[in-house]
Amino acid sequence: MTEFLNQLASDLAATSSLELVAVIFGVFYILLATRQNIWCWPAALVSTGTSVVLFWDGRLLMESALNVYYLLMAVYGWWQWRYGGAQKDGASIRSFNVSEHFIALLLIAILTLGSGFLLLKNTDAALPFLDSFTTWAAVITTWMVAHKILQNWLYWIVINSVSIFLYLERGFALYAALFVVYIVLSVIGYAKWKSSRSIAYG
């Protein structure tokens, strides 16, 4: 814990304005998402746009690619929350069934192993399998957010926990601290969405 705090203090002193913008708008995104506020998606657009450059410079190649995907999903998510759903009046919260969870987890495992081996053999990527796991898990889970799948928050708790280690190892202490906040807000988001009266199951 002391080592983490020391590293955080050191990295805060060296934080670039680009990283600060990404972190601030990242916090705005998740705060608004827990409230089902559609303005979370424009906040995500700003945060992810700056993150693409940061992670590329840090040789987290999959994380950089992931943020390009986030840029596209910010537009898609906004459209889904505004015009998606059966009535075309915005997506409603629903819960994944067991088979849907199985498919999601299987996809994450296959994609993680596949891209992890490719990165290991063909690039100088740091931590290729962990980088791949957080990337592909986030790809699936971001789709879940766009469609308002309740359990997206539980997936994010796992992803963010792994991401904290990944960012600390690459010297992104401010991002690591941000993801500690994300874990707390994911618990809050799950509770808020679960208490919604309009949730659908199955």
C-alpha beads as a LAMMPS data file, in Angstrom:
LAMMPS data file: protein, C-alpha beads

202 atoms
201 bonds

1 atom types
1 bond types

-500.0 500.0 xlo xhi
-500.0 500.0 ylo yhi
-500.0 500.0 zlo zhi

Masses

1 110.0

Atoms # bond

1 1 1 0.000 0.000 0.000
2 1 1 2.827 2.398 0.894
3 1 1 4.595 1.567 -2.368
4 1 1 1.409 2.293 -4.318
5 1 1 0.924 5.653 -2.587
6 1 1 4.544 6.613 -3.186
7 1 1 4.270 5.693 -6.853
8 1 1 0.981 7.566 -7.127
9 1 1 2.518 10.704 -5.618
10 1 1 5.506 10.447 -7.963
11 1 1 3.362 9.924 -11.052
12 1 1 0.940 12.677 -10.095
13 1 1 3.842 15.100 -10.128
14 1 1 4.714 13.961 -13.650
15 1 1 1.145 13.684 -14.959
16 1 1 0.620 15.103 -18.440
17 1 1 -2.319 17.347 -19.236
18 1 1 -3.531 14.699 -21.686
19 1 1 -3.704 12.036 -18.980
20 1 1 -5.473 14.457 -16.649
21 1 1 -8.150 15.178 -19.256
22 1 1 -8.647 11.444 -19.860
23 1 1 -9.031 10.753 -16.141
24 1 1 -11.427 13.640 -15.442
25 1 1 -13.750 12.768 -18.303
26 1 1 -13.452 9.072 -17.423
27 1 1 -14.851 9.863 -13.976
28 1 1 -17.632 11.935 -15.536
29 1 1 -18.480 8.996 -17.796
30 1 1 -18.962 6.414 -15.075
31 1 1 -20.769 8.816 -12.718
32 1 1 -23.271 9.640 -15.446
33 1 1 -23.571 5.970 -16.499
34 1 1 -24.556 4.887 -12.968
35 1 1 -27.432 7.379 -13.255
36 1 1 -28.357 6.166 -16.770
37 1 1 -27.607 9.679 -18.022
38 1 1 -27.058 9.690 -21.799
39 1 1 -24.390 12.390 -21.473
40 1 1 -22.038 9.671 -20.249
41 1 1 -21.331 8.862 -23.894
42 1 1 -19.964 12.299 -24.941
43 1 1 -17.801 12.200 -21.794
44 1 1 -16.539 8.778 -22.894
45 1 1 -15.724 10.200 -26.328
46 1 1 -13.358 12.774 -24.836
47 1 1 -11.772 10.380 -22.344
48 1 1 -11.103 7.614 -24.837
49 1 1 -9.822 9.934 -27.542
50 1 1 -6.986 11.088 -25.289
51 1 1 -6.346 7.573 -23.979
52 1 1 -5.562 6.219 -27.456
53 1 1 -2.391 8.326 -27.599
54 1 1 -1.361 7.694 -23.990
55 1 1 -1.517 3.915 -24.167
56 1 1 0.204 3.766 -27.542
57 1 1 3.110 5.716 -26.069
58 1 1 3.161 3.284 -23.112
59 1 1 3.340 0.257 -25.468
60 1 1 0.003 -1.097 -24.239
61 1 1 -0.990 -1.785 -27.813
62 1 1 -4.240 -3.597 -27.097
63 1 1 -5.318 -0.912 -24.633
64 1 1 -4.698 1.723 -27.292
65 1 1 -6.705 -0.250 -29.853
66 1 1 -9.434 -0.744 -27.264
67 1 1 -9.851 2.995 -26.907
68 1 1 -10.362 3.350 -30.654
69 1 1 -13.224 0.875 -30.218
70 1 1 -14.488 2.944 -27.274
71 1 1 -14.664 5.982 -29.551
72 1 1 -17.000 4.120 -31.876
73 1 1 -18.999 2.646 -28.989
74 1 1 -19.505 6.105 -27.485
75 1 1 -21.500 6.990 -30.600
76 1 1 -23.255 3.600 -30.696
77 1 1 -24.064 3.701 -26.976
78 1 1 -25.553 7.174 -27.261
79 1 1 -27.736 5.979 -30.153
80 1 1 -28.857 2.863 -28.252
81 1 1 -29.788 4.816 -25.129
82 1 1 -31.634 7.374 -27.225
83 1 1 -33.289 5.289 -29.934
84 1 1 -32.698 1.590 -29.085
85 1 1 -35.041 -0.930 -27.500
86 1 1 -38.183 -2.621 -28.759
87 1 1 -40.131 0.649 -28.821
88 1 1 -37.226 2.648 -30.316
89 1 1 -37.426 5.042 -27.368
90 1 1 -34.174 4.014 -25.664
91 1 1 -32.713 0.778 -24.284
92 1 1 -34.085 -0.578 -21.003
93 1 1 -32.141 -2.467 -18.329
94 1 1 -32.234 -6.232 -18.717
95 1 1 -30.394 -9.188 -17.209
96 1 1 -28.268 -11.779 -19.030
97 1 1 -29.335 -15.412 -18.674
98 1 1 -26.876 -18.265 -18.043
99 1 1 -26.316 -19.104 -21.716
100 1 1 -25.602 -15.462 -22.566
101 1 1 -23.016 -15.298 -19.776
102 1 1 -21.438 -18.518 -21.056
103 1 1 -21.138 -17.123 -24.583
104 1 1 -19.671 -13.845 -23.320
105 1 1 -17.066 -15.574 -21.134
106 1 1 -16.153 -18.067 -23.861
107 1 1 -15.611 -15.252 -26.366
108 1 1 -13.403 -13.397 -23.887
109 1 1 -11.280 -16.514 -23.253
110 1 1 -10.814 -17.380 -26.939
111 1 1 -10.006 -13.813 -28.000
112 1 1 -7.631 -13.307 -25.055
113 1 1 -5.607 -16.423 -25.856
114 1 1 -5.563 -15.716 -29.576
115 1 1 -4.410 -12.103 -29.427
116 1 1 -2.127 -12.816 -26.478
117 1 1 -0.139 -15.375 -28.484
118 1 1 -0.035 -13.079 -31.532
119 1 1 1.275 -10.170 -29.467
120 1 1 3.798 -12.399 -27.717
121 1 1 5.226 -13.706 -30.992
122 1 1 5.058 -10.609 -33.180
123 1 1 5.342 -7.447 -31.057
124 1 1 7.150 -5.949 -28.094
125 1 1 3.865 -5.518 -26.238
126 1 1 4.128 -5.462 -22.446
127 1 1 2.120 -8.160 -20.612
128 1 1 0.408 -9.399 -23.786
129 1 1 -2.063 -11.789 -22.135
130 1 1 -3.206 -9.421 -19.392
131 1 1 -3.376 -6.610 -21.939
132 1 1 -5.456 -8.869 -24.194
133 1 1 -7.757 -9.963 -21.371
134 1 1 -8.630 -6.425 -20.260
135 1 1 -9.096 -5.424 -23.888
136 1 1 -11.425 -8.196 -25.029
137 1 1 -13.346 -8.329 -21.754
138 1 1 -13.895 -4.585 -22.055
139 1 1 -15.013 -4.959 -25.691
140 1 1 -17.744 -7.395 -24.656
141 1 1 -18.668 -5.461 -21.527
142 1 1 -18.906 -2.108 -23.301
143 1 1 -21.415 -3.697 -25.675
144 1 1 -23.305 -4.805 -22.553
145 1 1 -23.342 -1.217 -21.252
146 1 1 -24.667 0.077 -24.575
147 1 1 -27.514 -2.443 -24.325
148 1 1 -28.020 -1.809 -20.599
149 1 1 -27.205 -5.334 -19.442
150 1 1 -27.331 -5.263 -15.630
151 1 1 -24.331 -7.518 -15.030
152 1 1 -21.982 -5.252 -16.980
153 1 1 -21.044 -3.718 -13.606
154 1 1 -19.917 -7.096 -12.231
155 1 1 -17.768 -7.693 -15.300
156 1 1 -16.230 -4.237 -14.876
157 1 1 -15.244 -4.993 -11.268
158 1 1 -13.118 -7.910 -12.488
159 1 1 -11.706 -6.026 -15.495
160 1 1 -10.844 -2.938 -13.461
161 1 1 -9.104 -5.011 -10.785
162 1 1 -6.796 -6.543 -13.395
163 1 1 -6.319 -3.144 -15.045
164 1 1 -5.015 -1.646 -11.789
165 1 1 -2.111 -4.094 -11.791
166 1 1 -1.526 -3.538 -15.521
167 1 1 -1.355 0.253 -15.189
168 1 1 0.860 0.199 -12.114
169 1 1 3.302 -2.088 -13.889
170 1 1 3.523 0.382 -16.803
171 1 1 3.805 3.447 -14.543
172 1 1 0.281 4.832 -15.032
173 1 1 -0.419 5.365 -11.323
174 1 1 -3.079 8.001 -11.940
175 1 1 -4.981 5.566 -14.138
176 1 1 -4.596 2.899 -11.458
177 1 1 -6.088 5.258 -8.880
178 1 1 -8.900 6.070 -11.315
179 1 1 -9.718 2.382 -11.649
180 1 1 -9.934 2.000 -7.870
181 1 1 -12.635 4.673 -8.062
182 1 1 -14.194 2.786 -10.981
183 1 1 -14.508 -0.348 -8.861
184 1 1 -16.353 1.542 -6.142
185 1 1 -18.625 3.214 -8.689
186 1 1 -19.258 -0.137 -10.395
187 1 1 -20.637 -1.499 -7.118
188 1 1 -22.841 1.595 -6.822
189 1 1 -23.891 1.328 -10.467
190 1 1 -24.902 -2.310 -10.056
191 1 1 -26.993 -1.474 -7.001
192 1 1 -28.674 1.458 -8.753
193 1 1 -29.470 -0.463 -11.922
194 1 1 -30.656 -3.523 -9.988
195 1 1 -33.110 -1.391 -8.032
196 1 1 -34.655 -0.112 -11.259
197 1 1 -38.319 -1.002 -11.576
198 1 1 -38.096 -1.535 -15.335
199 1 1 -35.529 -4.366 -15.381
200 1 1 -36.260 -7.345 -17.650
201 1 1 -34.922 -10.873 -17.126
202 1 1 -34.069 -13.642 -19.575

Bonds

1 1 1 2
2 1 2 3
3 1 3 4
4 1 4 5
5 1 5 6
6 1 6 7
7 1 7 8
8 1 8 9
9 1 9 10
10 1 10 11
11 1 11 12
12 1 12 13
13 1 13 14
14 1 14 15
15 1 15 16
16 1 16 17
17 1 17 18
18 1 18 19
19 1 19 20
20 1 20 21
21 1 21 22
22 1 22 23
23 1 23 24
24 1 24 25
25 1 25 26
26 1 26 27
27 1 27 28
28 1 28 29
29 1 29 30
30 1 30 31
31 1 31 32
32 1 32 33
33 1 33 34
34 1 34 35
35 1 35 36
36 1 36 37
37 1 37 38
38 1 38 39
39 1 39 40
40 1 40 41
41 1 41 42
42 1 42 43
43 1 43 44
44 1 44 45
45 1 45 46
46 1 46 47
47 1 47 48
48 1 48 49
49 1 49 50
50 1 50 51
51 1 51 52
52 1 52 53
53 1 53 54
54 1 54 55
55 1 55 56
56 1 56 57
57 1 57 58
58 1 58 59
59 1 59 60
60 1 60 61
61 1 61 62
62 1 62 63
63 1 63 64
64 1 64 65
65 1 65 66
66 1 66 67
67 1 67 68
68 1 68 69
69 1 69 70
70 1 70 71
71 1 71 72
72 1 72 73
73 1 73 74
74 1 74 75
75 1 75 76
76 1 76 77
77 1 77 78
78 1 78 79
79 1 79 80
80 1 80 81
81 1 81 82
82 1 82 83
83 1 83 84
84 1 84 85
85 1 85 86
86 1 86 87
87 1 87 88
88 1 88 89
89 1 89 90
90 1 90 91
91 1 91 92
92 1 92 93
93 1 93 94
94 1 94 95
95 1 95 96
96 1 96 97
97 1 97 98
98 1 98 99
99 1 99 100
100 1 100 101
101 1 101 102
102 1 102 103
103 1 103 104
104 1 104 105
105 1 105 106
106 1 106 107
107 1 107 108
108 1 108 109
109 1 109 110
110 1 110 111
111 1 111 112
112 1 112 113
113 1 113 114
114 1 114 115
115 1 115 116
116 1 116 117
117 1 117 118
118 1 118 119
119 1 119 120
120 1 120 121
121 1 121 122
122 1 122 123
123 1 123 124
124 1 124 125
125 1 125 126
126 1 126 127
127 1 127 128
128 1 128 129
129 1 129 130
130 1 130 131
131 1 131 132
132 1 132 133
133 1 133 134
134 1 134 135
135 1 135 136
136 1 136 137
137 1 137 138
138 1 138 139
139 1 139 140
140 1 140 141
141 1 141 142
142 1 142 143
143 1 143 144
144 1 144 145
145 1 145 146
146 1 146 147
147 1 147 148
148 1 148 149
149 1 149 150
150 1 150 151
151 1 151 152
152 1 152 153
153 1 153 154
154 1 154 155
155 1 155 156
156 1 156 157
157 1 157 158
158 1 158 159
159 1 159 160
160 1 160 161
161 1 161 162
162 1 162 163
163 1 163 164
164 1 164 165
165 1 165 166
166 1 166 167
167 1 167 168
168 1 168 169
169 1 169 170
170 1 170 171
171 1 171 172
172 1 172 173
173 1 173 174
174 1 174 175
175 1 175 176
176 1 176 177
177 1 177 178
178 1 178 179
179 1 179 180
180 1 180 181
181 1 181 182
182 1 182 183
183 1 183 184
184 1 184 185
185 1 185 186
186 1 186 187
187 1 187 188
188 1 188 189
189 1 189 190
190 1 190 191
191 1 191 192
192 1 192 193
193 1 193 194
194 1 194 195
195 1 195 196
196 1 196 197
197 1 197 198
198 1 198 199
199 1 199 200
200 1 200 201
201 1 201 202
